[in-house]
Amino acid sequence: MKTVISKIVAPRKAEFFEEDIPSMGSRDMIIKMDAVGLCHSDIPAYIGNSVIQIHKYGFREPIMPKYPVAVGHEAIGTVVDVGSEVKRFKVGDKVSGRVRQCFCTYMHIPDCDSFAPTIQLFVLPRMDKNYLCCLAEPLEDIVNIARFANPEFGQNVAVVGCGAMGLLTVCALRHTAAKRIVAVDMLDNKLELAKEFGATHVLNPRNIENMSETAYLLTEGMFFDVVVEITGSIRGLDTAMQMIKYTHKDGHAVNQYMGSGRIMLSSVYTREEVFPARLGFNMVVRTPIMYNLHPTLSIDPMSNELEGIAAFVDGRLPMEKLITHRFPFAEMSQALEHLVEAPNDYIKGIVTFD
């Protein structure tokens, strides 16, 4: 059996390769890929900055790409064959989860009843919605963000960046006890969506001369207890740092202790950028606690994926409203280009294999 896989062969250039699928074992399965979500974490490999490899001692590390490189990890597929000892899956099941290098027509899944570092798949329940939008990864990331953010009653929360992840984070946070949920983005059309998804206020930095002053006035001088930074840009982190509260009132050590603010870093920083002096100053004076909410921080990633699927099915995380672009597999290069230079109406894209 053959599969066709898309690989990056040079910076900003993808090609197709036909490869043999490994022989089936009694604990293996084969899935037909139905859709794969486009994720900004694939940008470094696509533009030639870096890829993640497994070091000879077992840890993950970024290195310069050695092409060809296969990417993709937000998989949705249909089981087409299972080994005789497989228990969790059967032919015809719709599955979703994290599968590395999944921009391909068919994929061999070894030892599929187990969870491996590169493969976590779950059977999707029957649903009235389009299952192609039920991307268990990144839905699990939203669950992880919401669980770590967990604002207390009356606290102020901001989300910097209103792409698909940011908008779904707003949606998840509206079910918490936060007093204010403020969405920040450079595009007004995304801020309008943020309002629909539960933001109490929206801010466009293009229209703001001093973000710290704006944050101060909006919160009666308290600033923000939690800021989720999800732009993938140092500029976004700089904005988040201007909004987070000071550990001591107004940044003076002799003033009232306010408790540390928390900044949730939920992006992959994909480009070389200048680190602003203002950012460094605010880090020192405001002294927030900073978390990177990659799934590796999660206490129970499997629980997050299952909850993400459930939240899609019952409408708490309406991913289907944010998939603005669909690309046939034959247009793989165009799909990846949208990650690098997206039009203003782009929020989330998927590649389909019809």
Residue pairs with C-beta under 8 A, 6 or more apart in sequence:
1 20
1 21
1 30
1 106
2 18
2 19
2 20
2 21
2 106
3 18
3 19
3 20
3 21
3 104
3 105
3 106
3 107
4 16
4 17
4 18
4 19
4 104
4 105
4 329
5 16
5 17
5 19
5 70
5 101
5 103
5 104
5 105
6 14
6 15
6 16
6 17
6 70
6 72
6 103
6 104
6 329
6 332
7 14
7 15
7 16
7 17
7 67
7 68
7 69
7 70
8 14
8 45
8 46
8 65
8 67
8 68
8 69
8 70
8 71
8 336
9 15
9 67
9 68
10 48
10 67
11 46
11 47
11 48
12 46
12 47
12 48
12 336
12 337
12 340
13 333
14 46
14 332
14 333
14 336
15 68
16 332
17 68
21 30
21 106
21 107
21 108
22 28
22 108
22 110
24 30
24 81
24 83
24 108
25 83
25 110
25 111
26 83
26 84
26 85
26 86
27 83
27 85
27 86
27 110
27 111
27 112
27 113
28 82
28 83
28 86
28 108
28 109
28 110
28 111
28 112
29 79
29 81
29 82
29 83
29 86
29 89
29 108
29 109
29 112
30 79
30 80
30 81
30 106
30 107
30 108
30 109
31 75
31 77
31 78
31 79
31 80
31 95
31 106
31 107
31 109
31 121
32 77
32 78
32 80
32 105
32 106
32 353
33 75
33 76
33 77
33 102
33 103
33 104
33 105
33 106
33 107
33 353
34 76
34 77
34 78
34 94
34 131
34 132
34 352
34 353
35 76
35 132
35 350
35 351
35 352
35 353
36 72
36 74
36 75
36 76
36 102
36 103
36 350
36 351
37 74
37 76
37 135
37 137
37 138
37 348
37 349
37 350
38 74
38 327
38 335
38 336
38 338
38 339
38 348
38 349
38 350
38 351
39 72
39 73
39 74
39 138
39 339
40 232
40 267
40 268
40 270
40 339
41 73
41 268
41 270
42 71
42 72
42 73
42 336
42 339
43 49
43 268
43 270
43 271
43 339
43 340
44 50
44 51
44 62
44 268
44 270
45 51
45 65
45 69
45 71
46 71
46 336
46 339
46 340
47 270
47 340
48 64
48 65
49 64
49 65
49 270
49 271
49 272
50 62
50 63
50 64
50 65
51 62
51 63
51 64
51 65
51 66
51 69
52 60
52 61
52 62
52 63
53 60
53 61
53 62
53 63
54 60
55 61
70 100
70 101
70 103
70 104
71 101
71 103
72 99
72 100
72 101
72 102
72 103
72 351
73 98
73 99
73 100
73 101
73 102
73 137
74 98
74 102
74 135
74 137
74 138
74 350
75 95
75 96
75 97
75 98
75 99
75 102
75 107
75 121
75 137
76 94
76 95
76 96
76 124
76 131
76 132
76 134
76 135
77 94
77 95
77 96
77 107
78 92
78 93
78 94
78 95
79 89
79 90
79 91
79 92
79 93
79 95
80 91
80 106
81 91
82 89
82 90
82 91
82 112
83 112
85 113
86 112
86 113
87 113
88 112
88 113
88 123
89 95
89 112
89 113
89 121
89 123
93 123
93 124
94 123
94 124
94 131
95 121
95 122
95 123
95 124
96 121
96 122
96 124
96 131
96 134
96 135
96 136
96 137
96 309
97 119
97 120
97 121
97 122
97 136
97 137
97 305
98 118
98 119
98 120
98 121
98 136
98 137
98 140
98 295
98 305
99 107
99 109
99 118
99 119
99 120
99 121
100 118
100 119
103 329
103 332
103 351
105 329
105 353
109 119
109 121
110 116
112 119
112 121
115 302
120 137
120 301
120 302
120 305
122 136
122 305
122 306
122 309
124 131
124 134
124 309
125 309
125 313
127 134
127 312
127 313
129 312
129 313
129 320
130 320
132 350
132 352
133 312
133 319
133 320
133 323
133 350
134 309
134 312
134 313
134 319
135 319
135 350
136 305
136 308
136 309
137 295
137 305
137 308
138 164
138 165
138 308
139 168
139 305
139 308
139 309
139 311
139 312
139 317
139 319
140 295
140 298
140 301
140 304
140 305
140 307
140 308
141 165
141 266
141 293
141 295
141 304
141 308
142 165
142 168
142 169
142 171
142 172
142 308
142 311
142 317
143 172
143 304
143 305
143 307
143 308
143 311
144 293
144 295
144 297
144 298
144 301
144 304
145 169
145 172
145 228
145 264
145 266
145 293
146 169
146 172
146 173
146 175
146 176
147 304
148 264
148 291
148 293
148 297
149 157
149 169
149 173
149 176
149 226
149 228
149 262
149 264
150 176
151 157
151 173
151 176
151 177
151 178
151 225
151 226
152 177
152 225
153 177
153 179
154 177
154 178
154 179
155 177
155 178
155 179
155 225
155 226
156 178
156 179
156 180
156 182
156 218
156 219
156 222
156 223
156 224
156 225
156 226
157 173
157 176
157 178
157 180
157 181
157 182
157 224
157 225
157 226
157 227
157 228
158 181
158 182
158 183
158 184
158 215
158 224
158 226
158 227
158 228
158 240
158 243
159 166
159 169
159 170
159 173
159 181
159 182
159 183
159 184
159 194
159 199
159 227
159 228
159 230
160 166
160 184
160 185
160 227
160 228
160 229
160 230
160 231
160 236
160 239
160 240
160 243
161 184
161 185
161 229
161 230
161 231
161 232
161 236
161 267
162 170
162 183
162 184
162 185
162 187
162 190
162 191
162 193
162 194
163 190
163 230
163 231
163 347
163 348
164 319
164 322
164 323
164 347
164 348
165 230
165 266
165 267
166 183
166 185
166 194
166 228
166 230
166 231
167 183
167 190
167 193
167 194
167 197
167 322
167 347
168 197
168 317
168 318
168 319
168 322
169 228
169 230
169 266
170 181
170 183
170 194
170 197
170 198
170 199
171 197
171 198
171 316
171 317
171 318
172 311
172 316
172 317
173 181
173 198
174 181
174 197
174 198
175 316
178 226
180 200
180 201
180 218
180 219
181 198
181 199
181 200
181 201
182 199
182 200
182 201
182 202
182 203
182 218
182 224
183 191
183 194
183 195
183 199
183 201
183 202
183 203
184 202
184 203
184 204
184 205
184 239
184 243
185 191
185 194
185 202
185 204
186 204
186 205
186 206
187 204
187 344
188 204
189 344
189 345
190 347
191 199
191 202
191 203
191 204
192 202
193 322
193 347
194 202
195 202
201 218
203 211
203 214
205 211
205 239
208 214
211 239
211 242
211 243
212 242
212 243
215 223
215 224
215 242
215 243
216 223
222 245
222 258
223 243
223 244
223 245
223 246
223 261
224 243
224 244
224 245
224 261
225 245
225 259
225 261
225 262
226 261
226 262
226 263
226 264
227 240
227 243
227 244
227 261
227 262
227 263
227 264
227 288
228 240
228 263
228 264
228 266
229 236
229 237
229 239
229 240
229 263
229 264
229 265
229 266
229 267
230 236
230 266
230 267
231 237
231 239
231 267
232 267
232 268
232 269
232 270
233 267
233 269
233 271
233 273
234 269
234 273
234 274
234 275
234 276
234 279
235 273
236 267
237 263
237 265
237 279
238 276
238 278
238 279
238 282
240 263
241 263
241 278
241 279
241 282
241 283
241 286
241 288
242 278
242 282
244 261
244 262
244 263
244 282
244 286
244 288
245 258
245 259
245 261
245 286
245 288
246 258
246 261
246 285
246 286
246 287
247 257
247 258
247 259
247 260
247 261
247 286
247 287
247 288
248 254
248 255
248 256
248 257
248 258
249 255
249 256
249 257
249 258
251 285
251 286
260 287
260 288
260 289
261 286
261 288
261 289
262 288
262 289
262 290
262 291
263 288
263 289
263 290
263 291
264 291
264 293
265 290
265 291
265 292
265 293
266 292
266 293
266 294
291 297
295 301
295 304
298 304
308 317
311 317
312 318
312 319
312 320
319 348
322 347
322 348
323 347
323 348
323 349
323 350
324 345
324 346
324 347
324 348
324 349
325 335
325 338
325 346
325 348
325 349
325 350
326 349
326 350
326 351
326 352
327 334
327 335
327 338
327 349
327 350
327 351
327 352
328 351
328 352
328 353
328 354
329 351
329 352
329 353
332 351
335 349
335 351
338 346
338 349
339 349
